[in-house]
Amino acid sequence: MQPKKQDDDVVEGWMATYGDMVTLLMAFFVLLYAFSDPDPGKFEQLSDGMKGAFLNEEQKDEFKGLEEKLEEIIEDEELSEKVDVKMTLKGIEIQMEGSSVYKPCSAEITSEMGPIIANISKTITDILGESGYTGYVVEVKGHTDNLPPTACPDFDTNWDLSAFRATRVVNLLIEAGIEKNKLRAIGMADSDPLLPNSDENGISIPENQSKNRRVEIFINKY
């Protein structure tokens, strides 16, 4: 009897399955690209999404610790009714009522809120800086209601007022230790209200307008 010939081309079953899967995946993404519009804007959105998806657990823990510390600061200052801190998909959002930060028709920060914003800045640099994570960006957005600032001699429009207010907070954050290349000041005017400024008849709703006048600090992960 002739000895049975050994087949040297045989590979383990899992290797064949793995190879097929990789080939199919490659073909799938090639088809997606072929049928898509290679828009640079879409690529940037995809890139941001991938960064968020692959953000490691250590960085998530750092932001959780930062959220808890910021909430502690707000509670100690008894500002929980006027300042809200919450975690978002992009990072941490701090929302402050405008009346708690500024005097009417002014971009100057009140003497009570100034030290608190400085403390927020120090907390950000202490927790994220000590961890070695430097990829974060801080955006400050100023918002107004829909009423024109006719009683405010220093500002012609709500765009001016909201931009100056956001810039003043950014300057204070810089003075307190955050690097200026990590900061953005954005004036939103009345373009992004939390609640309707007026009812269906066009009559103003003062309570809603008060809530729409606010400052938002976004501590984004990247």
C-alpha positions as a LaTeX table, in Angstrom:
\begin{tabular}{lrrr}
\hline
Residue & $x$ (\AA) & $y$ (\AA) & $z$ (\AA) \\
\hline
Met1 & 0.00 & 0.00 & 0.00 \\
Gln2 & 1.23 & 3.46 & $-0.83$ \\
Pro3 & 1.47 & 5.81 & 2.11 \\
Lys4 & $-1.26$ & 8.44 & 2.27 \\
Lys5 & $-0.07$ & 11.69 & 0.74 \\
Gln6 & $-0.03$ & 14.59 & 3.21 \\
Asp7 & $-1.77$ & 17.76 & 2.02 \\
Asp8 & 0.55 & 20.65 & 2.95 \\
Asp9 & $-1.97$ & 23.23 & 1.69 \\
Val10 & $-4.52$ & 22.57 & 4.43 \\
Val11 & $-4.95$ & 25.44 & 6.93 \\
Glu12 & $-6.84$ & 25.55 & 10.17 \\
Gly13 & $-10.55$ & 26.30 & 9.80 \\
Trp14 & $-10.54$ & 29.52 & 11.79 \\
Met15 & $-7.83$ & 31.01 & 9.57 \\
Ala16 & $-9.95$ & 30.54 & 6.46 \\
Thr17 & $-12.97$ & 32.12 & 8.18 \\
Tyr18 & $-10.87$ & 35.05 & 9.40 \\
Gly19 & $-9.43$ & 35.62 & 5.95 \\
Asp20 & $-12.89$ & 35.61 & 4.38 \\
Met21 & $-14.16$ & 38.08 & 6.97 \\
Val22 & $-11.29$ & 40.54 & 6.38 \\
Thr23 & $-11.78$ & 40.33 & 2.61 \\
Leu24 & $-15.51$ & 40.97 & 2.92 \\
Leu25 & $-14.94$ & 43.92 & 5.24 \\
Met26 & $-12.46$ & 45.45 & 2.82 \\
Ala27 & $-14.89$ & 45.02 & $-0.06$ \\
Phe28 & $-17.70$ & 46.55 & 2.03 \\
Phe29 & $-15.74$ & 49.72 & 2.83 \\
Val30 & $-14.54$ & 50.04 & $-0.76$ \\
Leu31 & $-18.18$ & 49.96 & $-1.89$ \\
Leu32 & $-19.15$ & 52.54 & 0.75 \\
Tyr33 & $-16.44$ & 54.87 & $-0.48$ \\
Ala34 & $-17.37$ & 54.29 & $-4.13$ \\
Phe35 & $-21.00$ & 55.32 & $-3.51$ \\
Ser36 & $-20.18$ & 58.21 & $-1.19$ \\
Asp37 & $-19.27$ & 61.82 & $-1.81$ \\
Pro38 & $-15.72$ & 62.33 & $-0.46$ \\
Asp39 & $-16.69$ & 65.57 & 1.27 \\
Pro40 & $-13.90$ & 66.89 & 3.57 \\
Gly41 & $-16.59$ & 68.03 & 6.02 \\
Lys42 & $-18.01$ & 64.52 & 6.26 \\
Phe43 & $-14.53$ & 63.13 & 6.75 \\
Glu44 & $-13.97$ & 65.54 & 9.64 \\
Gln45 & $-17.23$ & 64.44 & 11.26 \\
Leu46 & $-16.22$ & 60.81 & 10.86 \\
Ser47 & $-12.82$ & 61.57 & 12.35 \\
Asp48 & $-14.42$ & 63.26 & 15.39 \\
Gly49 & $-16.75$ & 60.29 & 15.84 \\
Met50 & $-13.85$ & 57.84 & 15.70 \\
Lys51 & $-11.93$ & 59.84 & 18.27 \\
Gly52 & $-14.92$ & 59.70 & 20.60 \\
Ala53 & $-15.43$ & 55.99 & 20.03 \\
Phe54 & $-11.83$ & 55.15 & 20.85 \\
Leu55 & $-11.47$ & 57.45 & 23.84 \\
Asn56 & $-9.99$ & 55.14 & 26.46 \\
Glu57 & $-11.51$ & 54.33 & 29.82 \\
Glu58 & $-8.84$ & 56.28 & 31.69 \\
Gln59 & $-9.87$ & 59.54 & 30.02 \\
Lys60 & $-13.52$ & 58.78 & 30.76 \\
Asp61 & $-12.65$ & 58.37 & 34.43 \\
Glu62 & $-10.81$ & 61.70 & 34.40 \\
Phe63 & $-13.86$ & 63.53 & 33.06 \\
Lys64 & $-16.11$ & 61.76 & 35.54 \\
Gly65 & $-13.86$ & 62.91 & 38.35 \\
Leu66 & $-13.90$ & 66.45 & 36.94 \\
Glu67 & $-17.71$ & 66.44 & 36.75 \\
Glu68 & $-17.97$ & 65.36 & 40.39 \\
Lys69 & $-15.53$ & 68.04 & 41.54 \\
Leu70 & $-17.34$ & 70.78 & 39.62 \\
Glu71 & $-20.68$ & 69.71 & 41.09 \\
Glu72 & $-19.08$ & 69.87 & 44.53 \\
Ile73 & $-17.94$ & 73.45 & 43.88 \\
Ile74 & $-21.43$ & 74.53 & 42.81 \\
Glu75 & $-23.05$ & 72.85 & 45.82 \\
Asp76 & $-20.58$ & 74.44 & 48.25 \\
Glu77 & $-21.38$ & 77.87 & 46.80 \\
Glu78 & $-25.14$ & 77.12 & 47.02 \\
Leu79 & $-25.59$ & 77.80 & 43.31 \\
Ser80 & $-27.33$ & 74.58 & 42.29 \\
Glu81 & $-30.49$ & 76.47 & 41.27 \\
Lys82 & $-28.58$ & 78.82 & 38.96 \\
Val83 & $-25.71$ & 76.66 & 37.71 \\
Asp84 & $-26.09$ & 73.19 & 36.18 \\
Val85 & $-23.27$ & 70.71 & 35.53 \\
Lys86 & $-23.86$ & 67.63 & 33.40 \\
Met87 & $-21.93$ & 65.03 & 31.43 \\
Thr88 & $-22.50$ & 64.88 & 27.66 \\
Leu89 & $-21.17$ & 62.64 & 24.90 \\
Lys90 & $-18.52$ & 65.25 & 24.08 \\
Gly91 & $-17.50$ & 66.07 & 27.65 \\
Ile92 & $-18.93$ & 68.32 & 30.39 \\
Glu93 & $-21.40$ & 71.21 & 30.07 \\
Ile94 & $-21.69$ & 73.97 & 32.68 \\
Gln95 & $-24.78$ & 76.14 & 32.23 \\
Met96 & $-25.08$ & 79.42 & 34.17 \\
Glu97 & $-27.98$ & 81.83 & 34.38 \\
Gly98 & $-26.97$ & 85.16 & 32.90 \\
Ser99 & $-28.21$ & 87.10 & 35.92 \\
Ser100 & $-25.84$ & 85.14 & 38.16 \\
Val101 & $-22.81$ & 86.04 & 36.02 \\
Tyr102 & $-23.39$ & 89.59 & 34.74 \\
Lys103 & $-25.07$ & 92.79 & 35.71 \\
Pro104 & $-27.80$ & 94.03 & 33.31 \\
Cys105 & $-26.43$ & 95.52 & 30.07 \\
Ser106 & $-22.89$ & 94.63 & 31.09 \\
Ala107 & $-20.20$ & 92.16 & 30.10 \\
Glu108 & $-18.42$ & 92.54 & 33.41 \\
Ile109 & $-18.57$ & 89.44 & 35.60 \\
Thr110 & $-20.05$ & 89.98 & 39.07 \\
Ser111 & $-17.75$ & 89.98 & 42.06 \\
Glu112 & $-19.54$ & 86.91 & 43.43 \\
Met113 & $-19.16$ & 84.80 & 40.28 \\
Gly114 & $-15.61$ & 85.81 & 39.37 \\
Pro115 & $-13.88$ & 83.66 & 42.02 \\
Ile116 & $-16.15$ & 80.70 & 41.20 \\
Ile117 & $-15.23$ & 80.81 & 37.49 \\
Ala118 & $-11.57$ & 81.07 & 38.49 \\
Asn119 & $-12.02$ & 78.02 & 40.72 \\
Ile120 & $-13.61$ & 76.14 & 37.81 \\
Ser121 & $-10.58$ & 77.00 & 35.67 \\
Lys122 & $-8.16$ & 75.80 & 38.34 \\
Thr123 & $-10.11$ & 72.57 & 38.78 \\
Ile124 & $-9.97$ & 71.85 & 35.05 \\
Thr125 & $-6.21$ & 72.36 & 34.88 \\
Asp126 & $-5.57$ & 70.45 & 38.12 \\
Ile127 & $-7.54$ & 67.33 & 37.20 \\
Leu128 & $-6.86$ & 67.14 & 33.47 \\
Gly129 & $-3.38$ & 68.61 & 33.69 \\
Glu130 & $-2.16$ & 66.23 & 36.38 \\
Ser131 & $-3.54$ & 63.29 & 34.43 \\
Gly132 & $-1.44$ & 64.23 & 31.41 \\
Tyr133 & $-4.50$ & 64.49 & 29.16 \\
Thr134 & $-4.07$ & 67.64 & 27.08 \\
Gly135 & $-6.48$ & 67.04 & 24.20 \\
Tyr136 & $-9.41$ & 68.92 & 25.72 \\
Val137 & $-10.92$ & 72.19 & 24.39 \\
Val138 & $-13.07$ & 74.65 & 26.37 \\
Glu139 & $-15.83$ & 76.51 & 24.50 \\
Val140 & $-17.66$ & 79.43 & 26.13 \\
Lys141 & $-20.99$ & 80.42 & 24.56 \\
Gly142 & $-22.89$ & 83.58 & 25.43 \\
His143 & $-26.66$ & 83.67 & 24.89 \\
Thr144 & $-29.25$ & 86.46 & 25.06 \\
Asp145 & $-33.01$ & 86.68 & 24.78 \\
Asn146 & $-34.74$ & 88.07 & 21.67 \\
Leu147 & $-35.11$ & 91.65 & 22.90 \\
Pro148 & $-32.74$ & 94.16 & 21.26 \\
Pro149 & $-30.33$ & 95.77 & 23.76 \\
Thr150 & $-31.78$ & 99.25 & 23.27 \\
Ala151 & $-31.20$ & 100.07 & 26.95 \\
Cys152 & $-27.55$ & 99.03 & 26.73 \\
Pro153 & $-25.48$ & 101.99 & 25.45 \\
Asp154 & $-22.31$ & 99.91 & 24.98 \\
Phe155 & $-23.85$ & 97.28 & 22.69 \\
Asp156 & $-25.63$ & 97.73 & 19.38 \\
Thr157 & $-26.91$ & 94.17 & 18.95 \\
Asn158 & $-27.36$ & 90.95 & 20.89 \\
Trp159 & $-24.48$ & 89.52 & 18.87 \\
Asp160 & $-22.20$ & 92.17 & 20.36 \\
Leu161 & $-23.47$ & 91.58 & 23.88 \\
Ser162 & $-23.23$ & 87.79 & 23.77 \\
Ala163 & $-19.77$ & 87.85 & 22.17 \\
Phe164 & $-18.36$ & 90.30 & 24.72 \\
Arg165 & $-19.79$ & 88.26 & 27.58 \\
Ala166 & $-18.30$ & 85.01 & 26.26 \\
Thr167 & $-14.95$ & 86.74 & 25.72 \\
Arg168 & $-14.93$ & 88.10 & 29.27 \\
Val169 & $-15.38$ & 84.61 & 30.70 \\
Val170 & $-12.61$ & 83.29 & 28.43 \\
Asn171 & $-10.25$ & 86.03 & 29.64 \\
Leu172 & $-10.98$ & 85.09 & 33.23 \\
Leu173 & $-10.32$ & 81.41 & 32.50 \\
Ile174 & $-6.97$ & 82.37 & 30.94 \\
Glu175 & $-6.06$ & 84.49 & 33.96 \\
Ala176 & $-6.89$ & 81.52 & 36.19 \\
Gly177 & $-4.58$ & 79.13 & 34.33 \\
Ile178 & $-6.14$ & 77.57 & 31.21 \\
Glu179 & $-3.92$ & 77.92 & 28.13 \\
Lys180 & $-5.45$ & 80.30 & 25.58 \\
Asn181 & $-4.99$ & 77.84 & 22.70 \\
Lys182 & $-7.51$ & 75.57 & 24.44 \\
Leu183 & $-10.25$ & 78.21 & 24.62 \\
Arg184 & $-12.97$ & 79.42 & 22.26 \\
Ala185 & $-15.33$ & 82.39 & 22.78 \\
Ile186 & $-18.62$ & 82.16 & 20.86 \\
Gly187 & $-21.44$ & 84.73 & 20.74 \\
Met188 & $-24.80$ & 83.09 & 20.04 \\
Ala189 & $-27.15$ & 86.08 & 20.56 \\
Asp190 & $-30.73$ & 84.69 & 20.58 \\
Ser191 & $-30.09$ & 82.01 & 17.94 \\
Asp192 & $-30.27$ & 79.01 & 20.31 \\
Pro193 & $-32.96$ & 79.58 & 22.98 \\
Leu194 & $-33.71$ & 76.94 & 25.59 \\
Leu195 & $-37.38$ & 77.95 & 25.60 \\
Pro196 & $-39.62$ & 80.08 & 23.33 \\
Asn197 & $-39.02$ & 83.78 & 23.99 \\
Ser198 & $-42.64$ & 84.59 & 23.09 \\
Asp199 & $-45.97$ & 82.83 & 22.71 \\
Glu200 & $-47.90$ & 82.13 & 19.49 \\
Asn201 & $-49.26$ & 85.69 & 19.56 \\
Gly202 & $-45.79$ & 87.23 & 19.72 \\
Ile203 & $-46.15$ & 88.26 & 23.37 \\
Ser204 & $-42.91$ & 87.98 & 25.34 \\
Ile205 & $-42.58$ & 85.38 & 28.08 \\
Pro206 & $-40.29$ & 87.02 & 30.67 \\
Glu207 & $-39.63$ & 83.79 & 32.59 \\
Asn208 & $-38.44$ & 82.02 & 29.44 \\
Gln209 & $-36.39$ & 85.02 & 28.36 \\
Ser210 & $-34.64$ & 84.99 & 31.72 \\
Lys211 & $-33.65$ & 81.33 & 31.26 \\
Asn212 & $-32.47$ & 81.97 & 27.70 \\
Arg213 & $-30.03$ & 84.63 & 28.94 \\
Arg214 & $-27.20$ & 82.35 & 29.95 \\
Val215 & $-23.55$ & 81.36 & 29.64 \\
Glu216 & $-22.45$ & 77.84 & 28.73 \\
Ile217 & $-18.98$ & 76.40 & 29.29 \\
Phe218 & $-18.29$ & 73.21 & 27.35 \\
Ile219 & $-15.26$ & 71.18 & 28.38 \\
Asn220 & $-14.90$ & 68.96 & 25.33 \\
Lys221 & $-12.77$ & 65.82 & 25.36 \\
Tyr222 & $-11.08$ & 66.73 & 22.08 \\
\hline
\end{tabular}
